[in-house]
C-alpha cells in the first residue's frame, strides 16, 4: 500500500463518525486555556466509566477471583462471590480464563442469557442454541449484516435505518458494503417511529438497492424514545409484508425514562401476535454489557438472539464469529454477572443493590449515552 489508491475502496468510503468532532471539542475544552468552570464531564463516547461512574463491585470481585484463583481461599470475600467464580473456572477449559471458548461463547453464559430473556419476556421461551456471544453488540450486528450483504448497483443490499441513528451505524454499513436507506423519526412526537416514513423509505429505495432488513433501536439511540406495543406490532407487520429481516438493537432496555413508559421486547410482542407472524418473521435482537447498567464498555461482550432463522444460516453466524476466535472470556463472564446478579438472600445482594442505587445518577449509564 504505497499510496492511497492501493487501499481497499470500500474502506476509503467509510464515513467518519460525528463523534470524532465531539471528542476533538472535548479535548480542546479540557486542554485549553483556563475556563470559568471546574470540571468537564465528557459523555460524547457513551462511556459511563470514562465519565466517572464507578463499576459494580460484585462484577469486579468475581472477575478478580477468576483471574487470581488463590482468592478462592480469601474468606474476606463474600461466599457467593467465591462460589460464582468457582463455577466459572470449572466451565473454562483448563479451569483458566486464559483458554479459548467456543466461538459462540461459553455454554453456561448462553444458557443464563436464555434464562434472562425468558424471564424478561414473561415466559416466552428462549434457547441457548439461538444465543451467540460476541465482542459487543456492534460485532454481532456486523456478523448479520455481512451475511446479508450481496449484489452491486441496483441489486446491492439495503438496510432501512433510522434518522437520527447511532453514530457507529453508517460506518458499519459502509464496511459491510450495504446501502443505508434512511427513514425519518418524528421529532415533534418525541422521536417516534412512524409507519408512513417506513413506506416512504421503501419507495425511495426502489431502483437504488434491494432492501433486505430494517434496523430498529428501541429504546432509541440517540433519542431515548421507547416504542409502545402498537408501534412494535406495526413494524412487525411492515417487516412481514416487505419480507425484511428485523435487526432490533435493544441495548438500552434497562434505560427507560419518563412516566408511563415501559420497555417491551420485539420478541415478546412477536410471539403474542398471530402465528402467521410468530412463526415466520425473522428477528435478531441485540444486548450489550457496554450499555447495560454495568456500562462495562472495555470488557467487550454482548449477545444476539436469533428467531425464526434457518439453521443452515445460523451455521454461518457461528462461522463468522470464528474469525474472532472467541469473545474475551472476562467480558463473557461479566455479561453473565450482569444478566444474573445476586438474588435476595445472597451474601452480596444488599451491597450490590446499594451500589447500583447510590451511583451518581448524573453520571449513570442510562443517562450518559443519550447526550
C-alpha positions in Angstrom: 0.0 0.0 0.0 2.4 2.6 -1.3 -0.4 5.2 -1.8 -4.0 5.9 -1.0 -5.1 4.3 -4.3 -3.9 0.9 -3.1 -6.3 1.0 -0.1 -9.5 -1.0 -0.4 -12.1 1.3 -2.0 -14.7 0.1 0.5 -12.5 1.2 3.4 -11.8 4.6 1.8 -15.6 5.1 1.5 -16.3 4.6 5.2 -17.8 7.7 6.7 -16.1 9.2 9.7 -18.3 9.3 12.8 -19.6 12.6 14.0 -18.4 11.5 17.4 -14.8 12.4 16.3 -15.8 16.1 16.2 -17.2 15.9 19.7 -14.1 14.2 21.0 -11.9 17.0 19.5 -14.1 19.6 21.0 -13.9 18.0 24.4 -10.1 17.8 24.2 -10.0 21.5 23.1 -12.1 22.5 26.1 -10.2 20.4 28.7 -6.7 21.2 27.4 -7.2 24.8 26.5 -6.8 28.0 28.5 -8.3 28.4 31.9 -12.1 28.0 31.9 -14.9 29.5 34.0 -15.9 26.0 35.3 -14.2 23.4 37.4 -15.0 20.2 35.7 -15.9 18.8 32.2 -17.9 15.6 32.0 -17.3 14.2 28.5 -20.2 11.9 27.6 -19.6 12.1 23.8 -18.4 8.5 23.7 -21.2 7.0 25.7 -18.5 5.6 28.0 -20.1 5.9 31.5 -16.9 4.8 33.4 -14.9 7.4 31.5 -17.4 10.0 32.6 -16.9 9.0 36.3 -19.4 6.2 37.0 -18.0 3.5 39.4 -18.0 -0.2 38.5 -20.3 -2.7 40.2 -18.2 -4.3 43.0 -19.8 -7.7 42.6 -18.8 -8.0 39.0 -15.2 -6.9 39.7 -14.9 -9.1 42.7 -15.9 -12.2 40.8 -13.6 -11.4 37.9 -10.8 -10.7 40.3 -11.2 -14.2 41.8 -11.4 -15.8 38.4 -8.2 -14.0 37.3 -6.4 -14.9 40.6 -7.9 -18.2 41.8 -5.8 -18.0 45.0 -8.5 -15.6 46.2 -11.0 -18.5 46.4 -9.5 -19.1 49.8 -10.0 -15.5 50.9 -12.8 -15.6 53.4 -12.8 -11.8 53.4 -14.7 -12.0 50.1 -18.5 -12.9 50.2 -19.2 -16.6 49.8 -21.4 -16.1 46.7 -18.6 -14.2 45.0 -16.2 -17.2 45.5 -18.8 -19.8 44.6 -19.7 -17.9 41.3 -16.0 -17.6 40.5 -15.5 -21.3 41.1 -18.4 -22.3 38.8 -17.0 -20.0 36.1 -13.5 -21.6 36.4 -14.9 -25.1 36.1 -16.7 -24.0 32.9 -13.4 -22.9 31.4 -11.0 -25.3 29.7 -8.1 -25.9 32.0 -10.0 -24.0 34.7 -8.4 -20.8 33.4 -9.7 -17.6 31.8 -6.7 -17.8 29.6 -8.2 -20.6 27.5 -10.3 -20.2 24.4 -14.1 -20.8 24.4 -16.4 -21.9 21.7 -16.8 -19.1 19.0 -20.4 -18.7 20.1 -19.4 -18.3 23.7 -19.4 -20.4 26.9 -22.4 -22.6 27.1 -23.2 -21.6 30.7 -23.3 -17.9 29.6 -25.6 -18.7 26.7 -27.9 -20.7 29.0 -28.0 -17.9 31.5 -28.7 -15.4 28.7 -31.6 -17.6 27.6 -33.0 -17.7 31.1 -32.7 -13.9 31.4 -34.6 -13.4 28.1 -37.3 -15.9 29.2 -37.8 -14.2 32.5 -37.8 -10.7 30.9 -40.4 -11.8 28.3 -42.8 -13.3 31.0 -42.2 -16.9 29.9 -41.7 -16.6 26.2 -39.1 -19.3 25.8 -35.5 -18.6 24.7 -33.0 -21.3 23.9 -29.2 -21.3 24.3 -28.8 -22.7 20.7 -30.2 -19.4 19.4 -27.9 -17.2 21.6 -24.5 -16.1 20.3 -22.0 -14.2 22.4 -19.9 -11.6 20.7 -17.3 -9.0 21.4 -20.0 -6.3 21.9 -23.4 -5.8 20.1 -21.7 -4.0 17.2 -19.7 -7.1 16.4 -22.8 -9.2 16.4 -24.6 -6.7 14.2 -21.7 -6.7 11.7 -21.8 -10.5 11.5 -25.5 -10.5 10.5 -25.1 -7.5 8.1 -22.2 -9.2 6.3 -24.4 -12.3 5.9 -27.0 -10.1 4.2 -24.5 -8.2 2.0 -24.6 -9.0 -1.7 -25.0 -7.6 -5.1 -23.9 -4.4 -6.9 -25.7 -1.4 -8.2 -29.5 -1.7 -8.1 -29.1 -5.2 -6.7 -27.0 -4.1 -3.7 -28.4 -5.0 -0.3 -30.1 -2.2 1.5 -31.0 -1.8 5.2 -33.6 0.6 6.5 -32.0 2.8 9.2 -33.4 5.5 11.5 -32.6 9.1 11.2 -31.0 10.1 13.6 -29.2 6.8 14.2 -26.3 5.5 16.4 -23.1 7.3 15.3 -21.4 4.0 14.5 -24.1 2.5 12.3 -23.2 4.3 9.0 -19.6 3.2 9.4 -20.6 -0.4 10.0 -22.9 -0.5 6.9 -20.1 1.1 4.8 -17.6 -1.5 5.9 -20.1 -4.3 5.0 -20.8 -2.8 1.6 -24.5 -2.3 2.4 -26.6 0.8 1.5 -28.4 2.7 4.2 -32.0 3.5 3.4 -32.9 6.2 6.0 -36.4 6.6 7.5 -37.1 9.7 9.5 -38.0 9.7 13.1 -40.7 12.3 14.1 -39.1 14.8 16.4 -42.4 16.6 17.1 -43.7 13.3 18.7 -40.6 12.6 20.8 -38.7 11.0 18.0 -41.4 8.4 17.4 -41.1 5.8 14.7 -43.8 6.5 12.0 -45.2 3.8 9.7 -45.6 6.2 6.9 -41.9 7.0 7.0 -41.1 3.3 6.6 -43.3 3.1 3.5 -41.6 6.3 2.1 -38.2 4.8 2.7 -39.1 1.6 0.9 -40.5 3.6 -2.1 -37.3 5.7 -2.2 -35.1 2.6 -2.3 -36.7 1.2 -5.5 -34.2 1.2 -8.3 -31.4 2.0 -5.9 -30.9 -1.2 -3.9 -32.6 -4.3 -2.7 -33.9 -3.7 0.9 -33.4 -6.9 3.0 -33.5 -5.7 6.6 -34.7 -3.0 8.8 -32.7 -1.7 11.8 -34.6 -0.7 14.9 -33.2 0.9 18.0 -35.5 0.5 21.0 -35.1 2.3 23.3 -33.8 4.7 20.7 -30.2 5.7 20.4 -29.5 8.6 20.5 -33.2 9.7 21.0 -34.2 7.8 24.1 -37.7 7.1 22.6 -39.4 3.9 23.8 -41.8 2.2 21.4 -45.2 1.1 22.7 -46.8 -2.3 21.9 -48.9 -0.9 19.0 -45.8 0.7 17.3 -43.9 -2.6 17.6 -46.8 -4.5 16.1 -47.0 -2.1 13.2 -43.2 -2.5 12.5 -43.5 -6.3 12.6 -46.4 -6.3 10.2 -44.5 -4.0 7.9 -41.4 -6.3 8.0 -43.6 -9.3 7.2 -45.3 -7.6 4.3 -41.9 -6.4 2.8 -40.1 -9.6 3.7 -37.5 -7.8 5.8 -35.2 -9.2 8.5 -35.7 -7.3 11.8 -32.5 -6.2 13.4 -33.5 -4.9 16.8 -30.9 -3.1 18.9 -32.3 -3.4 22.5 -29.0 -2.5 24.4 -30.7 0.3 26.3 -33.6 -1.8 27.6 -32.5 -1.1 31.2 -32.5 2.7 30.5 -36.2 3.7 30.2 -37.1 7.3 31.3 -40.4 9.1 31.6 -43.8 8.4 33.1 -45.9 5.5 31.8 -43.0 4.2 29.7 -42.1 0.5 29.7 -39.7 -1.5 27.6 -41.3 -4.4 25.8 -39.1 -6.6 23.6 -39.9 -7.1 20.0 -39.7 -10.9 20.5 -42.4 -10.8 23.2 -44.7 -8.8 21.0 -43.9 -11.1 18.0 -44.9 -14.2 19.9 -48.1 -12.7 21.2 -49.2 -11.9 17.7 -50.9 -14.4 15.3 -49.0 -17.5 14.3 -48.5 -16.1 10.7 -46.1 -13.6 12.3 -44.7 -15.5 15.3 -43.7 -18.5 13.1 -42.4 -16.6 10.0 -40.9 -13.2 10.8 -37.1 -13.4 11.1 -35.7 -11.4 14.0 -32.3 -10.8 15.5 -32.1 -8.9 18.8 -29.0 -7.5 20.5 -28.0 -6.7 24.0 -24.6 -5.5 25.4 -22.6 -5.3 28.5 -21.4 -1.8 27.4 -24.8 -0.3 27.6 -26.5 -2.2 30.4 -26.5 -0.8 33.9 -22.9 -2.1 34.4 -21.7 0.0 31.4 -18.5 -2.1 31.1 -17.5 -0.8 27.7 -13.9 -2.0 27.9 -14.7 -5.6 28.7 -16.3 -6.1 25.3 -19.2 -8.6 25.4 -22.8 -8.7 24.1 -25.2 -11.3 22.8 -27.6 -11.7 19.9 -30.7 -14.0 19.8 -31.9 -15.3 16.5 -35.6 -16.0 16.0 -37.1 -18.0 13.1 -33.7 -18.2 11.4 -32.9 -21.1 9.1 -30.4 -23.5 10.9 -28.2 -23.6 7.8 -27.9 -19.8 8.0 -27.2 -20.0 11.8 -24.2 -22.2 10.9 -22.6 -19.3 9.1 -23.3 -16.9 12.0 -21.1 -19.2 14.1 -18.6 -19.4 11.2 -18.3 -15.6 11.1 -17.8 -15.4 14.8 -14.9 -17.9 14.4 -12.9 -15.1 12.8 -12.6 -13.6 16.3 -11.6 -17.0 17.8 -13.8 -16.2 20.8 -15.1 -13.2 22.7 -12.8 -12.2 25.6 -13.6 -14.5 28.5 -13.6 -11.7 31.1 -16.3 -10.0 29.1 -18.4 -13.1 28.7 -18.3 -13.7 32.5 -19.1 -10.0 33.2 -22.1 -10.3 30.9 -23.3 -13.3 32.8 -23.0 -11.5 36.1 -25.0 -8.5 34.9 -27.7 -10.7 33.4 -27.8 -12.9 36.5 -27.0 -10.6 39.5 -27.1 -11.6 43.2 -30.6 -12.6 44.4 -32.4 -11.8 47.7 -30.7 -13.8 50.4 -27.3 -14.0 48.7 -24.5 -12.5 50.8 -23.8 -9.9 48.1 -27.4 -8.9 47.4 -27.7 -5.9 49.8 -24.3 -4.4 48.9 -24.9 -4.9 45.1 -28.3 -3.3 45.3 -26.9 -0.4 47.3 -24.1 0.2 44.9 -26.5 0.2 41.9 -28.8 2.7 43.5 -26.2 5.0 45.1 -24.1 5.7 42.0 -24.4 9.3 40.9 -27.4 9.4 38.6 -26.0 12.4 36.7 -23.2 10.0 35.5 -25.2 6.8 35.3 -25.1 4.5 32.3 -28.8 5.1 31.5 -28.1 8.9 31.1 -24.7 9.2 29.5 -25.4 7.5 26.2 -28.4 9.7 25.2 -26.5 13.0 25.1 
